Amino acid sequence: MQTIVIVGGGAGGLELATRLGDSMGKAGSARVILVDRWPAHFWKPLLHTLASGKRDAQGTEIDYAAQACEHGFEFARGEVLGVDRDARCIRLAPWLADDGAEVLPARAIGYDKLVLALGSVTNFFGVPGAAEHVLTLDDVPQAEAFRQRFIDGCIQAGARHAADPEAGHGIDIVIVGGGATGVELAAELSHSARTLARYKVHALDPVRNVRIRILERGSLLLPHLHPRLSKRAARHLRSLGIKVLTDCAVARVEPHAVVDSEGSSYPSTITLWAAGVEAPAMCAGLGLTVNRLRQIAVTPSLQAVGDQNLFALGDCASFTCPIKGKLPPRAQAAHQQAMFLAQVLARPGAAGSAVFAYRDYGSLVSLGPLAAVGVLSGTIGGRKVQVGGALARWLYSMMYRKHLMALHGFARMAARTLADWIGDRISPSVKLH
Ligand SMILES: Cc1cc2nc3c(=O)[nH]c(=O)nc-3n(C[C@H](O)[C@H](O)[C@H](O)COP(=O)(O)OP(=O)(O)OC[C@H]3O[C@@H](n4cnc5c(N)ncnc54)[C@H](O)[C@@H]3O)c2cc1C
């Protein structure tokens, strides 16, 4: 019986483990092992809602061990440090408890086929001070750290403002990068600031004293969308009181300010870096071909170039589609690649001839709880279908439901949707702890 090891239980890896476990693990035709550094899965496109306090992690996460038990695969927790490709095994770091005590020593897991679904990490592009002074949104602890800093910052500034209302005290949040992550976070934060004012958590005017700025290097926000949608998104953000600065290249980050290439300095209580991603450092140490973002070069069947036992998918893979060009780091790409690999790995010998074909189903960006903008797949009269407002927001929320359906099936997804709907109505709109 062959052993298939998948490293990374994110948007692509967990779906692949679930599909392979259902088809091969349960039938006893393969041992499927999922490895992740965390005990539970959180769908990354929702991280901005965690950072703004709109959502808490516990109600959203999926325990890997429970998913493994239900779907015929095994889960091994640990941080993978490297791969011995000759011996066909992955090396895991010792697993330490919160107090530093060793729970499990360093270990190795052997494989016949290895799938790397490691995702991506923030790319600072070498900007001085960025790595030292900014917060990022790569995982749950980082999003929770941001939420805590945001709430604490509002409370502190509120106390100063209450003591001296004329002094202009407030909190300055600078978001570097006007792509989907930056835009979605800015909109959610603006709504959370209003809710926190309503709850009397802070004494600030949520528009005048909670000053949110997006600094974007290009001439438009959301460069992957049509300029009309980019302008519509910018108008919406400005209507919420968010300052949108385009053609603004960040030159350096200081502890309490961000300085652009023209020398203008923007005060910052919290700086969030959302300007781009790259593959984790581990990818560059595997002896495989990688691009300048460290993404692993893969063949049309998603095999790593030069190693037919190793596959890569999602953000850590560099796949160029003959028609669509280089795939963007998107959950929908990771999802489609997981579906493809679930079929390829289930059929011995299929990897040599199978060809992954990416289908672009469009792109939607949330502008807070009530609005979104984006394009859908397909055209009307030769033009792409652009959507906005409440309809786009509803379609945006369906993306997560689709992810849940891939992991749990329709009935469980529907039950969870109902539970979320009830939860939203009976719990506070911003989670304070
Ligand atoms: C705030 C935000 C909003 C986004 N919005 C959208 C959106 O609206 N639409 C969209 O399509 N995409 C969106 N994205 C991008 C999307 O989240 C990613 O493209 C997608 O999650 C990539 O999936 P993946 O499986 O490659 O990796 P991930 O989902 O990132 O999963 C990687 C997994 O690997 C694990 N891992 C990494 N290294 C190791 C290691 N050494 N050892 C063990 N485990 C490891 C991690 O813990 C993680 O669980 C967004 C991203 C962010 C941050």
The ligand as an SDF file (V2000), in Angstrom:
LIG
                    3D

 53 58  0  0  0  0  0  0  0  0999 V2000
   -6.7360   38.1280    4.0630 C   0  0  0  0  0  0  0  0  0  0  0  0
   -6.7380   37.2730    2.8110 C   0  0  0  0  0  0  0  0  0  0  0  0
   -7.8250   37.3290    1.9390 C   0  0  0  0  0  0  0  0  0  0  0  0
   -7.8500   36.5080    0.8000 C   0  0  0  0  0  0  0  0  0  0  0  0
   -8.9530   36.5540   -0.0020 N   0  0  0  0  0  0  0  0  0  0  0  0
   -9.0410   35.7110   -1.0560 C   0  0  0  0  0  0  0  0  0  0  0  0
  -10.2170   35.6850   -1.8630 C   0  0  0  0  0  0  0  0  0  0  0  0
  -11.1570   36.4660   -1.6300 O   0  0  0  0  0  0  0  0  0  0  0  0
  -10.2840   34.8110   -2.8990 N   0  0  0  0  0  0  0  0  0  0  0  0
   -9.2570   33.9380   -3.1740 C   0  0  0  0  0  0  0  0  0  0  0  0
   -9.3680   33.1340   -4.1040 O   0  0  0  0  0  0  0  0  0  0  0  0
   -8.1140   33.9390   -2.4240 N   0  0  0  0  0  0  0  0  0  0  0  0
   -7.9750   34.8020   -1.3820 C   0  0  0  0  0  0  0  0  0  0  0  0
   -6.8380   34.8270   -0.6210 N   0  0  0  0  0  0  0  0  0  0  0  0
   -5.7160   33.9450   -1.0100 C   0  0  0  0  0  0  0  0  0  0  0  0
   -5.9630   32.5040   -0.5220 C   0  0  0  0  0  0  0  0  0  0  0  0
   -6.1940   32.5160    0.8630 O   0  0  0  0  0  0  0  0  0  0  0  0
   -4.7680   31.6130   -0.8420 C   0  0  0  0  0  0  0  0  0  0  0  0
   -4.4800   31.7140   -2.2200 O   0  0  0  0  0  0  0  0  0  0  0  0
   -5.0570   30.1610   -0.5050 C   0  0  0  0  0  0  0  0  0  0  0  0
   -5.3430   30.0070    0.8800 O   0  0  0  0  0  0  0  0  0  0  0  0
   -3.8680   29.2740   -0.8820 C   0  0  0  0  0  0  0  0  0  0  0  0
   -4.1570   27.9740   -0.5210 O   0  0  0  0  0  0  0  0  0  0  0  0
   -2.9790   26.9510   -0.2170 P   0  0  0  0  0  0  0  0  0  0  0  0
   -3.6080   25.6100    0.0120 O   0  0  0  0  0  0  0  0  0  0  0  0
   -1.9300   27.0520   -1.2670 O   0  0  0  0  0  0  0  0  0  0  0  0
   -2.2870   27.4720    1.1120 O   0  0  0  0  0  0  0  0  0  0  0  0
   -2.9100   27.9310    2.5300 P   0  0  0  0  0  0  0  0  0  0  0  0
   -4.3820   27.9680    2.4990 O   0  0  0  0  0  0  0  0  0  0  0  0
   -2.1800   29.1490    2.9190 O   0  0  0  0  0  0  0  0  0  0  0  0
   -2.4490   26.7280    3.5030 O   0  0  0  0  0  0  0  0  0  0  0  0
   -1.0880   26.4400    3.7400 C   0  0  0  0  0  0  0  0  0  0  0  0
   -1.0200   25.5060    4.9300 C   0  0  0  0  0  0  0  0  0  0  0  0
    0.3070   25.0000    5.0330 O   0  0  0  0  0  0  0  0  0  0  0  0
    0.6980   24.9620    6.4080 C   0  0  0  0  0  0  0  0  0  0  0  0
    2.1610   25.0170    6.4350 N   0  0  0  0  0  0  0  0  0  0  0  0
    2.9440   25.9280    5.8270 C   0  0  0  0  0  0  0  0  0  0  0  0
    4.2540   25.6350    6.0410 N   0  0  0  0  0  0  0  0  0  0  0  0
    4.2690   24.5210    6.7910 C   0  0  0  0  0  0  0  0  0  0  0  0
    5.3330   23.7300    7.3390 C   0  0  0  0  0  0  0  0  0  0  0  0
    6.6340   24.0230    7.1380 N   0  0  0  0  0  0  0  0  0  0  0  0
    5.0060   22.6510    8.0850 N   0  0  0  0  0  0  0  0  0  0  0  0
    3.6980   22.3210    8.2960 C   0  0  0  0  0  0  0  0  0  0  0  0
    2.6660   23.0260    7.8070 N   0  0  0  0  0  0  0  0  0  0  0  0
    2.9500   24.1110    7.0510 C   0  0  0  0  0  0  0  0  0  0  0  0
    0.0160   26.1930    6.9950 C   0  0  0  0  0  0  0  0  0  0  0  0
   -0.1380   26.0640    8.4040 O   0  0  0  0  0  0  0  0  0  0  0  0
   -1.3390   26.1920    6.2600 C   0  0  0  0  0  0  0  0  0  0  0  0
   -2.3030   25.4450    6.9710 O   0  0  0  0  0  0  0  0  0  0  0  0
   -6.7580   35.6320    0.5240 C   0  0  0  0  0  0  0  0  0  0  0  0
   -5.6660   35.6020    1.3920 C   0  0  0  0  0  0  0  0  0  0  0  0
   -5.6390   36.3970    2.5240 C   0  0  0  0  0  0  0  0  0  0  0  0
   -4.4510   36.3400    3.4560 C   0  0  0  0  0  0  0  0  0  0  0  0
  1  2  1  0
  2  3  1  0
  2 52  2  0
  3  4  2  0
  4  5  1  0
  4 50  1  0
  5  6  2  0
  6  7  1  0
  6 13  1  0
  7  8  2  0
  7  9  1  0
  9 10  1  0
 10 11  2  0
 10 12  1  0
 12 13  2  0
 13 14  1  0
 14 15  1  0
 14 50  1  0
 15 16  1  0
 16 17  1  0
 16 18  1  0
 18 19  1  0
 18 20  1  0
 20 21  1  0
 20 22  1  0
 22 23  1  0
 23 24  1  0
 24 25  2  0
 24 26  1  0
 24 27  1  0
 27 28  1  0
 28 29  2  0
 28 30  1  0
 28 31  1  0
 31 32  1  0
 32 33  1  0
 33 34  1  0
 33 48  1  0
 34 35  1  0
 35 36  1  0
 35 46  1  0
 36 37  1  0
 36 45  1  0
 37 38  2  0
 38 39  1  0
 39 40  1  0
 39 45  2  0
 40 41  1  0
 40 42  2  0
 42 43  1  0
 43 44  2  0
 44 45  1  0
 46 47  1  0
 46 48  1  0
 48 49  1  0
 50 51  2  0
 51 52  1  0
 52 53  1  0
M  END
$$$$
